């Protein structure tokens, strides 16, 4: 029994139907056994284009059930939490998969994931592509960029056909703290591992999923990584990938979320060997947020006041440290020092 959580907030028609078609198109080899029963939990997060309108003419195939939830806007993390809460109340699902409404799975995605979970993994993810950004996300993450050669030494098991690697609890913690390792639509987990873990609704513009993966890893989840590119990211409404213009309030909100993430990570991580990496993230995002906030203020704009309030509530010392962060940015002449 598989539940697929789709948060929905879109303005373009047929995006959701393409995502659903990719779920319905999952294939399972003859030796795999009976095809799983799939329930798709669509959470309409006050979408400008209602999900109900998109689904009016959709007739799900045999083995696929839809459950639609409509709610006030709570951001992607809040929408996924609503789906997870419903799944927990139902209490009948073995597996939870995530799919953003503008992304699509290749036909073997679920079989590959379930095979890894059958081998003992709790938390599986694969590679993905995003047109205009990267052909393979693994090329953006140094520890994944060599096709698994570096990580193979730490793997508990390796399937050369992929490759796919499984890891003991805690083996990858340092990497998850350092980098955003996986995109949400690539993730499939045991339902039991996410009974008590939820996405942080404060992180509406970035990193709500990164913090979720870190919490999973810290809880002792056994991770499996596949280098198969089984997910294709689409071009619908995307809060993160549409917020790289320094003059945009959306970019300021993204950077506020990233700084909040770093501070929350510092509260979550207590082991001394990892604190240095977390402190470095607080410093990096603190500089970036201070610089972009000052830049907006100098232009006569105080955009995203609510995001600033969230930052100040979590870190009351931030306003006092902001001039220090800003000075460090202005004095740093390295070419890559402002790659935000």
C-alpha positions in Angstrom: 0.0 0.0 0.0 1.7 3.2 -1.3 0.6 6.8 -0.6 1.9 9.5 -2.9 1.8 13.0 -1.5 1.4 15.8 -4.0 1.2 19.5 -2.8 -0.6 21.5 -5.4 -0.3 25.2 -6.2 -0.2 25.9 -9.9 -1.5 28.4 -12.5 -1.0 26.3 -15.7 -3.5 23.7 -16.8 -2.6 20.0 -17.3 0.6 20.1 -15.1 -1.1 17.9 -12.5 -2.4 15.5 -15.1 1.1 14.9 -16.4 2.3 14.1 -12.8 -0.6 11.7 -12.4 0.1 10.0 -15.8 3.6 9.3 -14.6 2.3 7.6 -11.5 -0.2 5.6 -13.5 2.5 4.6 -15.9 4.7 2.9 -13.3 5.7 -0.6 -14.4 6.7 -3.7 -12.4 8.6 -6.7 -13.8 7.0 -10.1 -13.9 9.2 -11.4 -11.0 8.3 -8.4 -8.8 5.0 -9.8 -7.6 1.6 -8.1 -7.5 1.6 -4.5 -8.5 1.1 -2.3 -5.4 -2.0 -0.4 -4.7 -1.4 3.4 -4.9 -3.4 6.2 -3.3 -2.5 9.7 -4.4 -3.1 12.4 -1.8 -3.4 15.7 -3.5 -3.3 18.7 -1.2 -4.7 21.8 -2.9 -2.9 24.6 -1.0 -5.3 27.4 -2.1 -4.0 27.0 -5.7 -5.0 29.8 -8.2 -5.9 26.9 -10.5 -8.0 24.6 -8.3 -7.0 21.0 -8.3 -10.7 20.0 -8.4 -10.9 21.7 -11.8 -7.9 19.8 -13.1 -9.4 16.5 -11.9 -12.9 17.0 -13.3 -12.3 14.8 -16.4 -9.6 12.5 -14.9 -10.5 8.8 -14.6 -7.9 7.0 -12.6 -6.9 3.6 -13.9 -7.3 0.4 -11.9 -5.0 0.2 -8.8 -4.9 4.0 -8.5 -7.1 6.0 -6.1 -7.2 9.8 -5.6 -7.9 11.6 -2.4 -8.2 15.4 -2.6 -7.7 17.7 0.4 -8.3 21.5 0.1 -6.8 23.8 2.7 -5.8 27.5 3.3 -2.4 28.3 1.9 0.4 26.9 4.1 3.3 26.6 1.7 4.7 23.3 0.3 5.8 22.0 3.6 2.5 22.7 5.3 0.7 21.0 2.4 2.9 17.9 2.6 2.3 17.8 6.4 -1.5 17.7 5.7 -1.0 14.7 3.5 1.3 13.0 6.0 -1.3 13.6 8.8 -4.0 12.1 6.7 -1.8 9.0 5.9 -1.1 8.6 9.6 -4.8 8.7 10.5 -5.6 6.1 7.9 -2.9 3.8 9.3 -3.0 1.4 6.3 0.0 2.5 4.2 3.4 0.8 4.1 5.2 3.3 1.9 5.1 7.1 1.4 6.4 8.7 -1.8 6.6 12.4 -2.6 6.0 14.0 -6.0 5.7 17.7 -6.7 2.8 18.5 -9.0 5.1 19.8 -11.9 7.4 16.8 -11.8 7.2 13.4 -13.4 8.5 9.9 -12.6 10.0 7.6 -15.2 8.2 4.2 -15.4 10.6 2.2 -13.1 10.8 4.7 -10.3 8.6 2.9 -7.8 10.0 -0.6 -8.6 13.5 0.7 -8.1 12.6 2.3 -4.8 10.7 -0.7 -3.4 13.5 -3.0 -4.3 15.9 -0.9 -2.1 13.3 -0.8 0.7 13.0 -4.6 0.5 16.8 -4.8 1.0 16.4 -2.9 4.3 16.4 0.7 3.4 14.0 3.2 5.2 14.7 6.2 3.0 15.4 6.0 -0.7 16.2 8.7 -3.3 17.4 8.7 -6.9 18.9 11.2 -9.3 16.9 13.7 -11.2 17.1 16.2 -14.1 15.9 19.8 -14.3 15.9 21.5 -17.7 17.9 24.8 -17.7 19.6 23.9 -14.4 21.2 20.5 -14.6 21.1 17.2 -16.6 21.7 15.2 -13.4 21.4 16.6 -9.9 24.2 14.4 -8.7 26.7 16.5 -10.7 25.8 19.4 -8.4 26.8 17.5 -5.2 30.5 16.7 -4.9 30.1 13.5 -3.0 27.6 12.2 -5.6 29.4 13.5 -8.7 31.6 10.4 -9.2 28.8 7.9 -9.6 29.2 6.6 -6.1 32.9 5.7 -6.2 33.6 7.8 -3.0 30.6 6.5 -1.1 31.0 2.8 -2.1 33.6 2.4 0.6 31.0 3.3 3.2 28.1 1.4 1.7 26.5 -1.6 3.5 25.5 -3.0 0.2 26.0 -2.1 -3.5 23.9 -3.1 -6.5 26.1 -2.4 -9.6 23.0 -2.1 -11.8 22.3 1.5 -11.3 24.4 1.8 -9.3 22.3 1.7 -6.1 23.9 1.7 -2.6 22.6 1.1 0.9 24.0 2.6 4.0 23.9 1.9 7.7 22.3 4.4 10.1 24.4 7.5 10.6 26.8 6.7 7.8 25.8 9.7 5.7 24.9 12.2 8.4 27.9 14.5 7.7 26.9 14.7 4.0 23.3 15.5 4.7 24.4 18.3 7.0 26.7 19.7 4.4 24.6 19.5 1.3 21.0 19.3 0.0 21.3 15.7 -1.1 18.0 14.9 -2.8 15.1 16.6 -4.4 11.7 15.8 -2.9 10.1 14.1 -5.9 12.9 11.5 -5.8 12.2 10.3 -2.2 10.3 7.2 -1.1 10.2 6.2 2.6 8.7 3.6 4.9 5.6 5.1 6.4 6.8 4.1 9.9 9.8 6.4 9.6 7.7 9.5 9.1 5.0 8.9 11.7 6.4 11.7 13.9 8.5 13.8 11.5 7.0 16.7 9.7 8.2 19.5 7.4 8.9 22.8 9.2 6.1 25.3 8.1 8.4 28.3 9.0 10.6 27.4 6.0 8.1 28.4 3.3 10.6 29.5 0.7 13.4 27.1 1.0 15.0 24.1 3.0 11.8 22.7 4.5 12.6 19.4 2.8 16.4 19.6 3.6 15.6 19.8 7.3 13.2 16.9 7.0 15.8 14.7 5.4 18.3 15.6 8.2 15.7 14.7 10.8 15.2 11.4 9.1 18.9 10.6 9.0 19.3 11.7 12.6 16.4 9.4 13.6 18.5 6.4 12.4 16.9 5.9 9.0 18.9 3.6 6.7 19.5 5.4 3.4 19.6 4.0 -0.1 20.9 6.1 -3.0 20.3 5.4 -6.7 22.2 7.1 -9.5 19.4 6.3 -11.9 17.8 9.5 -13.2 14.2 8.4 -12.5 12.6 11.9 -12.0 12.2 14.7 -14.4 11.5 18.1 -12.8 9.1 20.4 -14.6 8.5 24.1 -15.0 5.4 24.9 -12.9 5.3 27.3 -10.0 8.5 26.7 -8.0 9.2 28.9 -5.0 12.9 28.1 -4.9 14.0 28.0 -8.5 12.0 31.2 -9.3 13.8 33.3 -6.7 17.3 34.2 -7.9 16.7 37.8 -8.8 18.4 39.9 -6.1 15.8 42.6 -6.5 12.9 40.3 -6.0 11.1 40.0 -2.6 10.9 36.2 -3.3 14.7 36.0 -3.3 14.8 37.8 0.1 12.2 35.4 1.5 14.2 32.4 0.2 17.4 33.7 1.9 15.5 34.3 5.1 14.3 30.7 5.0 17.8 29.5 4.4 19.1 31.4 7.4 16.2 30.1 9.5 17.1 26.6 8.3 20.7 27.0 9.4 19.7 28.3 12.9 17.2 25.5 13.3 19.9 23.0 12.2 22.2 24.3 15.0 19.5 23.6 17.6 19.0 20.1 16.1 22.6 19.1 15.9 24.4 18.7 19.2 27.4 16.5 18.3 30.6 18.5 18.3 32.2 17.0 15.2 29.3 18.4 13.1 28.9 21.8 14.8 31.6 23.4 12.7 29.8 22.7 9.4 26.5 24.0 10.9 28.2 27.1 12.2 29.6 27.7 8.7 26.1 27.5 7.3 24.8 30.1 9.8 27.6 32.4 8.8 27.1 31.9 5.1 23.4 32.5 5.1 23.6 35.2 7.7 25.9 37.2 5.4 23.7 36.6 2.3 20.5 37.6 4.1 22.0 40.7 5.6 23.4 41.8 2.3 20.2 41.4 0.4 18.1 42.9 3.2 20.4 46.0 3.3 20.3 46.2 -0.5 16.5 46.3 -0.4 16.5 48.9 2.4 18.9 51.2 0.5 16.5 51.1 -2.5 13.6 52.2 -0.2 12.0 48.8 0.1 11.3 46.8 3.2 10.1 43.7 1.5 9.2 40.5 3.3 8.7 42.0 6.7 7.1 38.8 7.9 10.2 36.8 7.0 12.4 39.3 9.0 10.0 38.9 12.0 10.4 35.1 11.9 14.2 35.5 11.8 14.2 37.9 14.7 11.9 35.7 16.8 14.1 32.6 16.3 17.4 34.6 16.6 16.9 37.8 18.6 20.6 38.7 18.2 20.3 38.8 14.4 19.5 42.6 14.1 22.6 43.4 16.2 24.8 41.0 14.2 23.5 42.1 10.8 26.1 45.0 10.5 28.9 42.6 11.2 27.6 40.2 8.5 27.3 43.0 6.1 30.8 44.3 6.7 32.2 40.8 6.1 30.4 40.7 2.7 31.7 44.1 1.6 35.2 43.2 2.6 35.2 39.8 0.9 36.5 40.3 -2.7 36.6 36.6 -3.7 34.8 36.1 -7.0 32.5 33.3 -5.6 31.7 35.0 -2.3 28.3 36.2 -3.4 27.0 33.2 -5.3 23.6 33.2 -3.6 
